[in-house]
């Protein structure tokens, strides 16, 4: 393993755990921050949060990967949102740590290198908890015991990233039974809680992810208050 996949002097990336946000509100926040980052009005930022139950359908999603009608899923308490990230359908919900890096890649190379770096960072996080994880040839994301434990789907526009990754910490995995996760029919999903046999606090995992994200991507990570990271005006506009 290389210590810093980007091999550049460390720059500051601020991060914060925002708690539980409705998906569309968080998406609006990402877009606001991405515009500001592209115009160099803010620095690099990593947002951590949880979502209420929601299925997001990426640009390559197929109708057949949704195993129940949309209205049936909504009756069960889940939203469905078509999004502009890569990848296919996945689930976000309580107990899952979602990370949205809003960072500039203009000095670092392309999206594929970035995705590989996210995978490496999450593999290192799981190793901290004693979980052996890795990648599978031809499949994006992170796998443990043959099952998917972390999904990755990103968008890069004007050299700035949005969307990101979702790590199943203590997720209710039954929600995945309503879809073909990421369009992969012959693989299960798993979580840190299932593999470890004990509850793992989501917010605690966020700090470990921030540390490993910094190591792999070459950032000096600084934890900040929510208001400092996202800005009072942005918070008001997305409330």
FIDOBA-992588 format. One record per residue (C-alpha): residue in one letter; z, x, y. Coordinates in nm, 3 decimals. Layout:
BEGIN
<rec aa="a" Z="Z" X="X" Y="Y"/>
...
//
This chain:
BEGIN
<rec aa="x" Z="0.000" X="0.000" Y="0.000"/>
<rec aa="x" Z="-0.076" X="0.118" Y="0.349"/>
<rec aa="x" Z="0.199" X="0.084" Y="0.605"/>
<rec aa="x" Z="-0.022" X="-0.042" Y="0.887"/>
<rec aa="x" Z="-0.358" X="-0.191" Y="0.794"/>
<rec aa="x" Z="-0.483" X="-0.166" Y="1.150"/>
<rec aa="x" Z="-0.373" X="0.195" Y="1.208"/>
<rec aa="x" Z="-0.312" X="0.155" Y="1.580"/>
<rec aa="x" Z="-0.016" X="0.216" Y="1.812"/>
<rec aa="x" Z="0.230" X="-0.073" Y="1.796"/>
<rec aa="x" Z="0.200" X="-0.337" Y="2.066"/>
<rec aa="x" Z="0.447" X="-0.617" Y="2.131"/>
<rec aa="x" Z="0.413" X="-0.952" Y="1.956"/>
<rec aa="x" Z="0.669" X="-1.215" Y="2.044"/>
<rec aa="x" Z="0.777" X="-1.466" Y="1.782"/>
<rec aa="x" Z="0.990" X="-1.777" Y="1.765"/>
<rec aa="x" Z="1.096" X="-2.039" Y="1.512"/>
<rec aa="x" Z="1.022" X="-2.375" Y="1.675"/>
<rec aa="x" Z="1.175" X="-2.606" Y="1.417"/>
<rec aa="x" Z="0.991" X="-2.919" Y="1.301"/>
<rec aa="x" Z="0.685" X="-3.025" Y="1.503"/>
<rec aa="x" Z="0.430" X="-3.299" Y="1.444"/>
<rec aa="x" Z="0.104" X="-3.134" Y="1.339"/>
<rec aa="x" Z="-0.121" X="-3.243" Y="1.626"/>
<rec aa="x" Z="0.138" X="-3.138" Y="1.882"/>
<rec aa="x" Z="0.149" X="-2.790" Y="1.728"/>
<rec aa="x" Z="-0.231" X="-2.776" Y="1.717"/>
<rec aa="x" Z="-0.249" X="-2.858" Y="2.088"/>
<rec aa="x" Z="0.003" X="-2.581" Y="2.154"/>
<rec aa="x" Z="-0.205" X="-2.332" Y="1.956"/>
<rec aa="x" Z="-0.517" X="-2.414" Y="2.155"/>
<rec aa="x" Z="-0.333" X="-2.381" Y="2.486"/>
<rec aa="x" Z="-0.193" X="-2.043" Y="2.390"/>
<rec aa="x" Z="-0.528" X="-1.924" Y="2.250"/>
<rec aa="x" Z="-0.703" X="-2.000" Y="2.577"/>
<rec aa="x" Z="-0.434" X="-1.812" Y="2.765"/>
<rec aa="x" Z="-0.453" X="-1.517" Y="2.524"/>
<rec aa="x" Z="-0.832" X="-1.496" Y="2.552"/>
<rec aa="x" Z="-0.790" X="-1.475" Y="2.930"/>
<rec aa="x" Z="-0.510" X="-1.215" Y="2.899"/>
<rec aa="x" Z="-0.260" X="-1.449" Y="3.064"/>
<rec aa="x" Z="-0.017" X="-1.417" Y="2.770"/>
<rec aa="x" Z="0.045" X="-1.156" Y="2.503"/>
<rec aa="x" Z="0.022" X="-1.182" Y="2.127"/>
<rec aa="x" Z="0.244" X="-1.452" Y="1.978"/>
<rec aa="x" Z="0.355" X="-1.565" Y="1.633"/>
<rec aa="x" Z="0.482" X="-1.923" Y="1.605"/>
<rec aa="x" Z="0.688" X="-2.037" Y="1.306"/>
<rec aa="x" Z="0.760" X="-2.402" Y="1.233"/>
<rec aa="x" Z="0.775" X="-2.682" Y="0.980"/>
<rec aa="x" Z="0.572" X="-3.004" Y="0.984"/>
<rec aa="x" Z="0.644" X="-3.358" Y="0.874"/>
<rec aa="x" Z="0.425" X="-3.443" Y="0.570"/>
<rec aa="x" Z="0.059" X="-3.390" Y="0.660"/>
<rec aa="x" Z="-0.264" X="-3.312" Y="0.477"/>
<rec aa="x" Z="-0.507" X="-3.097" Y="0.672"/>
<rec aa="x" Z="-0.875" X="-3.084" Y="0.581"/>
<rec aa="x" Z="-1.055" X="-2.761" Y="0.670"/>
<rec aa="x" Z="-1.426" X="-2.720" Y="0.735"/>
<rec aa="x" Z="-1.511" X="-2.681" Y="0.363"/>
<rec aa="x" Z="-1.308" X="-2.979" Y="0.239"/>
<rec aa="x" Z="-1.476" X="-3.210" Y="-0.011"/>
<rec aa="x" Z="-1.411" X="-3.585" Y="-0.042"/>
<rec aa="x" Z="-1.344" X="-3.541" Y="-0.414"/>
<rec aa="x" Z="-1.047" X="-3.315" Y="-0.341"/>
<rec aa="x" Z="-0.858" X="-3.610" Y="-0.193"/>
<rec aa="x" Z="-0.723" X="-3.789" Y="-0.503"/>
<rec aa="x" Z="-0.591" X="-4.098" Y="-0.322"/>
<rec aa="x" Z="-0.743" X="-4.303" Y="-0.039"/>
<rec aa="x" Z="-0.636" X="-4.204" Y="0.309"/>
<rec aa="x" Z="-0.454" X="-4.532" Y="0.370"/>
<rec aa="x" Z="-0.257" X="-4.489" Y="0.048"/>
<rec aa="x" Z="-0.137" X="-4.147" Y="0.160"/>
<rec aa="x" Z="-0.045" X="-4.279" Y="0.503"/>
<rec aa="x" Z="0.161" X="-4.558" Y="0.340"/>
<rec aa="x" Z="0.350" X="-4.284" Y="0.155"/>
<rec aa="x" Z="0.437" X="-4.123" Y="0.488"/>
<rec aa="x" Z="0.176" X="-3.848" Y="0.524"/>
<rec aa="x" Z="-0.076" X="-3.798" Y="0.802"/>
<rec aa="x" Z="-0.431" X="-3.674" Y="0.738"/>
<rec aa="x" Z="-0.592" X="-3.450" Y="0.997"/>
<rec aa="x" Z="-0.941" X="-3.297" Y="1.002"/>
<rec aa="x" Z="-0.910" X="-2.947" Y="1.148"/>
<rec aa="x" Z="-1.138" X="-2.664" Y="1.259"/>
<rec aa="x" Z="-0.997" X="-2.386" Y="1.042"/>
<rec aa="x" Z="-1.170" X="-2.235" Y="0.744"/>
<rec aa="x" Z="-1.083" X="-2.340" Y="0.393"/>
<rec aa="x" Z="-1.035" X="-2.677" Y="0.229"/>
<rec aa="x" Z="-0.758" X="-2.935" Y="0.198"/>
<rec aa="x" Z="-0.391" X="-2.841" Y="0.184"/>
<rec aa="x" Z="-0.049" X="-2.991" Y="0.243"/>
<rec aa="x" Z="0.218" X="-2.906" Y="0.501"/>
<rec aa="x" Z="0.566" X="-3.049" Y="0.494"/>
<rec aa="x" Z="0.941" X="-2.990" Y="0.518"/>
<rec aa="x" Z="1.060" X="-2.680" Y="0.338"/>
<rec aa="x" Z="0.733" X="-2.499" Y="0.400"/>
<rec aa="x" Z="0.719" X="-2.215" Y="0.652"/>
<rec aa="x" Z="0.403" X="-2.239" Y="0.857"/>
<rec aa="x" Z="0.298" X="-1.942" Y="1.069"/>
<rec aa="x" Z="0.049" X="-1.960" Y="1.355"/>
<rec aa="x" Z="-0.040" X="-1.615" Y="1.491"/>
<rec aa="x" Z="-0.210" X="-1.636" Y="1.831"/>
<rec aa="x" Z="-0.330" X="-1.278" Y="1.854"/>
<rec aa="x" Z="-0.630" X="-1.088" Y="1.981"/>
<rec aa="x" Z="-0.845" X="-0.919" Y="1.716"/>
<rec aa="x" Z="-1.091" X="-0.770" Y="1.960"/>
<rec aa="x" Z="-0.966" X="-0.414" Y="1.909"/>
<rec aa="x" Z="-0.910" X="-0.447" Y="1.534"/>
<rec aa="x" Z="-1.214" X="-0.567" Y="1.349"/>
<rec aa="x" Z="-1.319" X="-0.890" Y="1.185"/>
<rec aa="x" Z="-1.158" X="-1.201" Y="1.037"/>
<rec aa="x" Z="-1.175" X="-1.080" Y="0.676"/>
<rec aa="x" Z="-0.961" X="-0.775" Y="0.753"/>
<rec aa="x" Z="-0.717" X="-1.006" Y="0.930"/>
<rec aa="x" Z="-0.692" X="-1.244" Y="0.632"/>
<rec aa="x" Z="-0.630" X="-0.950" Y="0.397"/>
<rec aa="x" Z="-0.352" X="-0.833" Y="0.631"/>
<rec aa="x" Z="-0.185" X="-1.176" Y="0.624"/>
<rec aa="x" Z="-0.195" X="-1.173" Y="0.245"/>
<rec aa="x" Z="-0.041" X="-0.825" Y="0.236"/>
<rec aa="x" Z="0.238" X="-0.924" Y="0.475"/>
<rec aa="x" Z="0.330" X="-1.229" Y="0.264"/>
<rec aa="x" Z="0.323" X="-1.027" Y="-0.058"/>
<rec aa="x" Z="0.572" X="-0.788" Y="0.100"/>
<rec aa="x" Z="0.792" X="-1.078" Y="0.211"/>
<rec aa="x" Z="0.808" X="-1.213" Y="-0.143"/>
<rec aa="x" Z="0.889" X="-0.866" Y="-0.274"/>
<rec aa="x" Z="1.193" X="-0.861" Y="-0.044"/>
<rec aa="x" Z="1.317" X="-1.170" Y="-0.230"/>
<rec aa="x" Z="1.241" X="-1.020" Y="-0.570"/>
<rec aa="x" Z="0.927" X="-1.227" Y="-0.633"/>
<rec aa="x" Z="0.627" X="-1.041" Y="-0.773"/>
<rec aa="x" Z="0.316" X="-1.172" Y="-0.599"/>
<rec aa="x" Z="-0.041" X="-1.067" Y="-0.537"/>
<rec aa="x" Z="-0.399" X="-1.179" Y="-0.478"/>
<rec aa="x" Z="-0.657" X="-1.313" Y="-0.721"/>
<rec aa="x" Z="-1.020" X="-1.199" Y="-0.711"/>
<rec aa="x" Z="-1.237" X="-1.441" Y="-0.518"/>
<rec aa="x" Z="-0.947" X="-1.661" Y="-0.404"/>
<rec aa="x" Z="-0.778" X="-1.651" Y="-0.065"/>
<rec aa="x" Z="-0.400" X="-1.673" Y="-0.045"/>
<rec aa="x" Z="-0.101" X="-1.535" Y="-0.230"/>
<rec aa="x" Z="-0.013" X="-1.607" Y="-0.592"/>
<rec aa="x" Z="0.301" X="-1.570" Y="-0.802"/>
<rec aa="x" Z="0.321" X="-1.636" Y="-1.174"/>
<rec aa="x" Z="-0.039" X="-1.757" Y="-1.170"/>
<rec aa="x" Z="0.036" X="-2.030" Y="-0.914"/>
<rec aa="x" Z="-0.036" X="-2.043" Y="-0.542"/>
<rec aa="x" Z="0.268" X="-1.985" Y="-0.325"/>
<rec aa="x" Z="0.100" X="-1.926" Y="0.012"/>
<rec aa="x" Z="-0.221" X="-2.066" Y="0.161"/>
<rec aa="x" Z="-0.421" X="-1.907" Y="0.441"/>
<rec aa="x" Z="-0.677" X="-2.071" Y="0.668"/>
<rec aa="x" Z="-0.774" X="-1.931" Y="1.005"/>
<rec aa="x" Z="-1.006" X="-1.970" Y="1.299"/>
<rec aa="x" Z="-1.115" X="-1.690" Y="1.531"/>
<rec aa="x" Z="-1.269" X="-1.783" Y="1.866"/>
<rec aa="x" Z="-1.328" X="-1.548" Y="2.160"/>
<rec aa="x" Z="-1.159" X="-1.283" Y="1.947"/>
<rec aa="x" Z="-0.831" X="-1.480" Y="1.927"/>
<rec aa="x" Z="-0.679" X="-1.630" Y="1.612"/>
<rec aa="x" Z="-0.544" X="-1.979" Y="1.556"/>
<rec aa="x" Z="-0.412" X="-2.160" Y="1.248"/>
<rec aa="x" Z="-0.269" X="-1.912" Y="0.995"/>
<rec aa="x" Z="-0.061" X="-1.938" Y="0.678"/>
<rec aa="x" Z="0.176" X="-2.167" Y="0.493"/>
<rec aa="x" Z="0.443" X="-2.028" Y="0.259"/>
<rec aa="x" Z="0.608" X="-2.266" Y="0.015"/>
<rec aa="x" Z="0.977" X="-2.188" Y="0.053"/>
<rec aa="x" Z="1.153" X="-2.508" Y="-0.056"/>
<rec aa="x" Z="0.858" X="-2.748" Y="-0.038"/>
<rec aa="x" Z="0.853" X="-3.075" Y="-0.232"/>
<rec aa="x" Z="0.561" X="-2.974" Y="-0.455"/>
<rec aa="x" Z="0.493" X="-3.331" Y="-0.569"/>
<rec aa="x" Z="0.295" X="-3.386" Y="-0.248"/>
<rec aa="x" Z="0.028" X="-3.151" Y="-0.383"/>
<rec aa="x" Z="-0.038" X="-3.391" Y="-0.673"/>
<rec aa="x" Z="-0.235" X="-3.615" Y="-0.436"/>
<rec aa="x" Z="-0.500" X="-3.351" Y="-0.365"/>
<rec aa="x" Z="-0.688" X="-3.061" Y="-0.519"/>
<rec aa="x" Z="-0.513" X="-2.788" Y="-0.317"/>
<rec aa="x" Z="-0.766" X="-2.559" Y="-0.150"/>
<rec aa="x" Z="-1.029" X="-2.707" Y="-0.384"/>
<rec aa="x" Z="-0.889" X="-2.515" Y="-0.684"/>
<rec aa="x" Z="-0.855" X="-2.742" Y="-0.988"/>
<rec aa="x" Z="-0.729" X="-2.500" Y="-1.251"/>
<rec aa="x" Z="-0.429" X="-2.350" Y="-1.070"/>
<rec aa="x" Z="-0.081" X="-2.485" Y="-0.997"/>
<rec aa="x" Z="0.124" X="-2.446" Y="-0.681"/>
<rec aa="x" Z="0.476" X="-2.305" Y="-0.669"/>
<rec aa="x" Z="0.754" X="-2.223" Y="-0.426"/>
<rec aa="x" Z="1.019" X="-1.961" Y="-0.365"/>
<rec aa="x" Z="1.285" X="-2.216" Y="-0.457"/>
<rec aa="x" Z="1.118" X="-2.291" Y="-0.792"/>
<rec aa="x" Z="1.077" X="-1.924" Y="-0.881"/>
<rec aa="x" Z="1.424" X="-1.817" Y="-0.771"/>
<rec aa="x" Z="1.611" X="-2.123" Y="-0.893"/>
<rec aa="x" Z="1.800" X="-2.154" Y="-0.568"/>
<rec aa="x" Z="1.758" X="-2.286" Y="-0.215"/>
<rec aa="x" Z="1.619" X="-2.041" Y="0.040"/>
<rec aa="x" Z="1.663" X="-2.129" Y="0.413"/>
<rec aa="x" Z="1.324" X="-2.157" Y="0.581"/>
<rec aa="x" Z="1.438" X="-2.014" Y="0.913"/>
<rec aa="x" Z="1.579" X="-1.707" Y="0.740"/>
<rec aa="x" Z="1.244" X="-1.643" Y="0.572"/>
<rec aa="x" Z="1.076" X="-1.658" Y="0.913"/>
<rec aa="x" Z="1.259" X="-1.348" Y="1.031"/>
<rec aa="x" Z="1.150" X="-1.157" Y="0.719"/>
<rec aa="x" Z="0.790" X="-1.268" Y="0.768"/>
<rec aa="x" Z="0.801" X="-1.156" Y="1.130"/>
<rec aa="x" Z="0.923" X="-0.812" Y="1.025"/>
<rec aa="x" Z="0.656" X="-0.765" Y="0.758"/>
<rec aa="x" Z="0.385" X="-0.911" Y="0.983"/>
<rec aa="x" Z="0.470" X="-0.642" Y="1.235"/>
<rec aa="x" Z="0.465" X="-0.364" Y="0.976"/>
<rec aa="x" Z="0.126" X="-0.462" Y="0.836"/>
<rec aa="x" Z="-0.053" X="-0.558" Y="1.156"/>
<rec aa="x" Z="0.093" X="-0.282" Y="1.370"/>
<rec aa="x" Z="0.312" X="-0.488" Y="1.603"/>
<rec aa="x" Z="0.655" X="-0.432" Y="1.751"/>
<rec aa="x" Z="0.801" X="-0.778" Y="1.692"/>
<rec aa="x" Z="1.034" X="-0.932" Y="1.951"/>
<rec aa="x" Z="1.216" X="-1.257" Y="1.882"/>
<rec aa="x" Z="1.218" X="-1.486" Y="2.183"/>
<rec aa="x" Z="1.350" X="-1.826" Y="2.281"/>
<rec aa="x" Z="1.106" X="-2.111" Y="2.232"/>
<rec aa="x" Z="1.075" X="-2.174" Y="2.605"/>
<rec aa="x" Z="0.997" X="-1.809" Y="2.669"/>
<rec aa="x" Z="0.725" X="-1.791" Y="2.404"/>
<rec aa="x" Z="0.540" X="-2.116" Y="2.465"/>
<rec aa="x" Z="0.625" X="-2.176" Y="2.832"/>
<rec aa="x" Z="0.794" X="-2.474" Y="2.992"/>
<rec aa="x" Z="0.464" X="-2.621" Y="3.116"/>
<rec aa="x" Z="0.305" X="-2.592" Y="2.774"/>
<rec aa="x" Z="0.606" X="-2.757" Y="2.613"/>
<rec aa="x" Z="0.589" X="-3.043" Y="2.863"/>
<rec aa="x" Z="0.214" X="-3.091" Y="2.812"/>
<rec aa="x" Z="0.247" X="-3.108" Y="2.433"/>
<rec aa="x" Z="0.559" X="-3.325" Y="2.417"/>
//
